[in-house]
Amino acid sequence: MSANNNKRLFYGSCFAIITTAFSFSIRAGILPELAETFDLSAKQLGFINQMWFIGFPIAMVIGGLFYHVIGPKRIMQCAFFAHSAGILLTIYSGGYVGLLISTLLIGIGNGCTEAACNPMIADSYEGKTMNMLMNRFHMWFPGGIVLGSLVSFVMTGLDLGWQAQIWIFFVPTIIYAYLFYGQSFPKPRIQEATTIKGNLKAMVKPLFIFIAVCMALTAISEFGPTQWAQLILEKSGAVPMLVLALITGIMTFGRYFGGEIVHKFDQTGVLLGSAIFTTLGIFLLSTQTGFMIYVSAAIFAVGVCYFWPNMIGFVAQKIPKSGALGMSVIGAIGMFSTSIFQPVIGGWIDNAYETATSIGLTGDALDLAAGQQTLERMITFPLILIILFTILYFWIRKKERLM
């Protein structure tokens, strides 16, 4: 394939993940409006969020299984259909059930994007270039969240309504469809990675199972605080959508230079450092107010910045025989883990409000206490990751010495 063809595929992948990011950030921004419009509780909002995270892994696993049968082109056609249908159904949902179904469809579109684009980039490039572009591809998830958060902030301020914000999803959706149209797609570099038997053989090994457990925790460490930022931080003395924009802006900047950092510290060193910063960041978010929320958010952003692309890159580089299926399953595990915790976090928020109310708190003090208590419970995830990534760091060092 030509270099121009590869570039166009890469740019198309970037706009596809921007669509995913818009569906994350703008939906987070309109949660209060949805709650008011349809009289929804935090737990019901949690179930709506859960559909986003359930559709994602379902599509990723199915896409990974059939990647070498139907190819990334057809998977991206499915993504376009699911995104378009989900956007339209969200706008005309009419209530809770419609929002559940539309969010599921958008999640399926997002999962198809990951299932097609991750292995496509891994097959198009190798080594240091692959690590660099994998980070830059995933850079556009936080980058898109920055754009989406600012769009949501401005449109909410102008009182344009949540439906108008959802229409914005179509902009990157149409662009990625145009960029993928008529292009040639890469063939797999490792032949054994093209068979499901070869993939499964690599995936039942201890290293893959271990990294799968880690992925479940890295995903909820990142998406837990950010998906609920609007509700949790509403009375913290900071603007929640600007906090989200700050977090994702730092993540975008960091991932742009991710290839060099991974080259210097290896994926295992980067992941361990990420867990430490994430733990510190969530702790500070749960204890600070006012301007310090922005400082805490910056520390959190440095932590979660390299989680997702380097978990995928780890599988692509260190467990290559797991192929497209391995990368898809790892991503699916992350999203499935996050989906499970969405209503749980919604329940934590409801319980935190009950606890704070029982001790006599009201108004802004009530909202602040409930948000901080919810964040305190989220610290457990990255704390466990510090232990797991320390084990992984020495495990890989020992394995490399024996090779």
Residue pairs with C-beta under 8 A, 6 or more apart in sequence:
1 124
1 184
1 186
5 183
5 184
6 124
6 125
6 186
8 179
8 180
8 183
9 120
9 124
9 179
9 180
9 183
9 185
9 186
10 121
10 124
10 133
10 137
11 179
12 76
12 176
12 179
12 180
12 183
13 113
13 116
13 117
13 120
13 121
13 137
13 176
14 136
14 137
14 140
15 140
15 172
15 175
15 176
15 179
16 76
16 79
16 113
16 117
16 172
16 176
17 113
17 114
17 117
17 137
17 138
17 140
17 141
17 144
18 140
18 141
18 143
18 144
18 147
18 172
18 176
19 83
19 109
19 110
19 113
19 144
19 169
19 172
19 173
19 176
20 109
20 110
20 113
20 114
20 141
20 144
21 140
21 141
21 142
21 143
21 144
21 145
21 147
21 148
21 248
22 144
22 147
22 148
22 151
22 168
22 169
22 172
23 52
23 83
23 86
23 106
23 107
23 109
23 110
23 169
24 52
24 141
24 145
24 148
24 226
24 227
25 144
25 145
25 146
25 147
25 148
25 149
25 152
25 244
25 248
26 148
26 149
26 151
26 152
26 165
26 166
26 168
26 169
27 49
27 52
27 103
28 149
28 152
28 226
28 227
28 228
28 229
28 230
28 241
28 244
29 148
29 149
29 152
29 153
29 156
29 165
29 230
29 241
29 244
30 152
30 156
30 162
30 165
30 166
31 45
31 230
31 231
32 230
32 231
32 234
33 156
33 161
33 162
34 40
34 45
34 48
34 99
34 162
35 41
35 42
35 45
37 162
38 95
38 96
38 99
40 48
40 96
41 346
41 350
42 231
42 346
42 347
42 349
42 350
43 343
43 346
43 347
43 350
44 96
44 346
45 231
45 346
46 342
46 343
46 344
46 345
46 346
46 347
47 100
47 342
47 343
47 346
48 96
48 99
48 100
48 103
49 103
49 227
49 342
49 346
50 339
50 340
50 342
50 343
51 100
51 101
51 103
51 104
51 107
51 339
52 103
52 104
52 106
52 107
52 110
52 339
53 107
53 223
53 335
53 336
53 338
53 339
53 342
54 104
54 107
54 335
54 336
54 339
55 82
55 103
55 104
55 105
55 106
55 107
55 108
55 109
55 110
55 111
56 107
56 108
56 110
56 111
56 114
56 331
56 332
56 335
56 336
56 339
57 111
57 331
57 332
57 333
57 334
57 335
57 336
57 339
58 107
58 108
58 111
58 332
59 78
59 79
59 82
59 107
59 108
59 109
59 110
59 111
59 112
59 114
59 115
60 111
60 112
60 114
60 115
60 328
60 329
60 331
60 332
60 335
61 115
61 328
61 329
61 332
62 115
63 75
63 78
63 111
63 112
63 114
63 115
63 116
63 324
63 328
64 115
64 119
64 324
64 325
64 326
64 327
64 328
64 329
64 332
65 196
65 325
65 328
66 75
67 75
67 115
67 116
67 119
67 323
67 324
67 325
67 328
68 188
68 194
68 195
68 323
68 324
71 185
72 116
72 117
72 119
72 120
72 185
73 180
73 183
73 185
75 112
75 115
75 116
76 112
76 113
76 116
76 117
76 176
76 180
78 108
78 109
78 112
79 109
79 110
79 112
79 113
79 116
80 109
80 173
80 176
80 177
81 109
82 105
82 106
82 108
82 109
82 112
83 105
83 106
83 109
83 110
83 169
83 173
84 170
84 173
85 102
85 105
86 102
86 103
86 104
86 105
86 106
86 107
86 108
86 109
87 102
87 106
87 166
87 167
87 169
87 170
87 173
88 102
89 98
89 101
89 102
89 105
90 98
90 99
90 102
90 103
90 106
90 166
91 163
91 166
91 167
92 98
93 99
93 101
93 102
106 169
107 335
111 331
111 332
111 335
114 328
114 331
115 324
115 328
115 331
117 137
118 134
118 137
118 312
118 316
118 324
118 327
118 328
118 331
119 188
119 316
119 323
119 324
119 327
119 328
120 185
120 186
121 130
121 133
121 134
121 137
122 130
122 134
122 189
122 316
122 327
123 186
123 187
123 188
123 189
124 186
125 133
126 189
128 259
128 263
129 259
130 313
130 316
130 317
131 258
131 259
131 262
131 263
131 313
131 317
132 258
132 259
132 260
133 259
134 258
134 309
134 312
134 313
134 316
135 255
135 256
135 257
135 258
135 259
135 262
135 306
135 309
135 310
135 313
136 255
136 256
136 258
136 259
137 309
138 255
138 308
138 309
138 312
139 251
139 252
139 255
139 256
139 258
139 309
140 252
141 251
141 308
142 247
142 248
142 249
142 250
142 251
142 252
142 255
142 305
143 248
143 252
144 172
145 226
145 244
145 245
145 248
146 245
146 248
146 249
146 252
148 168
149 241
149 242
149 244
149 245
149 248
150 241
150 245
151 165
151 168
152 165
152 241
153 239
153 241
153 242
153 245
155 164
155 165
155 168
156 165
156 241
188 194
188 323
188 324
190 320
190 321
190 323
192 198
192 321
192 323
193 199
193 320
193 321
193 322
193 323
193 324
194 323
196 325
198 321
198 323
199 321
199 322
199 323
199 324
199 325
199 326
200 325
201 321
202 208
202 319
202 320
202 321
202 322
202 323
202 326
203 209
203 319
203 322
203 325
203 326
203 329
205 319
207 318
207 319
207 395
208 315
208 319
208 322
208 326
210 388
210 391
210 392
210 395
211 311
211 314
211 315
211 319
211 330
211 392
212 329
212 330
212 333
213 388
214 271
214 311
214 385
214 388
214 389
214 392
215 311
215 330
215 331
215 333
215 334
215 337
216 333
216 334
216 336
216 337
217 337
217 381
217 382
217 384
217 385
217 388
218 271
218 274
218 275
218 304
218 307
218 308
218 311
218 334
218 385
219 307
219 308
219 333
219 334
219 335
219 337
219 338
220 337
220 338
220 341
220 378
220 381
221 275
221 278
221 282
221 303
221 304
221 307
221 378
221 381
221 382
221 385
222 278
222 304
222 307
222 308
223 338
224 338
224 341
224 345
224 378
224 381
225 232
225 282
225 285
225 300
225 375
225 378
226 244
226 247
226 248
226 304
227 338
227 342
227 345
228 345
228 349
228 374
229 240
229 241
229 243
229 244
230 240
230 241
230 244
231 240
231 349
231 371
232 240
232 349
232 371
232 374
232 375
233 240
233 243
233 285
233 293
233 371
234 240
234 367
234 371
235 364
235 365
235 367
235 368
235 371
236 288
236 289
236 290
236 293
236 368
236 371
236 372
237 289
237 290
237 291
237 293
238 289
238 290
238 291
238 293
238 294
238 297
242 294
243 293
243 294
243 297
246 294
246 297
246 298
246 301
247 297
247 298
247 300
247 301
247 304
248 301
249 301
250 298
250 301
250 302
250 305
251 301
251 304
251 305
254 261
254 301
254 302
254 305
254 306
255 305
255 306
255 309
258 305
258 306
258 309
258 310
261 270
261 306
262 270
262 306
262 310
262 313
265 273
266 396
267 310
267 313
267 314
267 317
267 318
268 314
268 389
268 392
268 393
268 396
268 397
269 393
270 306
270 310
271 306
271 307
271 310
271 311
271 314
271 385
271 389
271 392
272 386
272 389
272 390
272 392
272 393
274 302
274 303
274 304
274 305
274 306
274 307
274 310
274 389
275 303
275 382
275 385
275 386
275 388
275 389
276 303
276 386
277 299
277 300
277 302
277 303
278 300
278 303
278 304
278 307
278 382
278 385
279 303
279 379
279 382
279 383
279 385
279 386
280 299
280 300
280 303
281 296
281 297
281 298
281 299
281 300
281 301
281 302
281 303
281 304
282 300
282 375
282 378
282 379
282 382
283 379
284 292
284 295
284 296
284 299
284 300
285 293
285 296
285 297
285 300
285 375
286 372
286 373
286 375
286 376
286 378
286 379
287 372
288 295
288 296
289 368
303 382
308 331
308 334
311 330
311 334
312 327
312 330
312 331
315 322
315 326
315 327
315 330
316 327
318 396
319 326
322 329
345 374
345 378
348 373
348 374
348 377
349 370
349 371
349 374
352 369
352 370
352 371
352 373
352 374
353 366
353 370
355 370
355 373
356 365
356 366
356 369
356 370
356 373
357 366
361 369
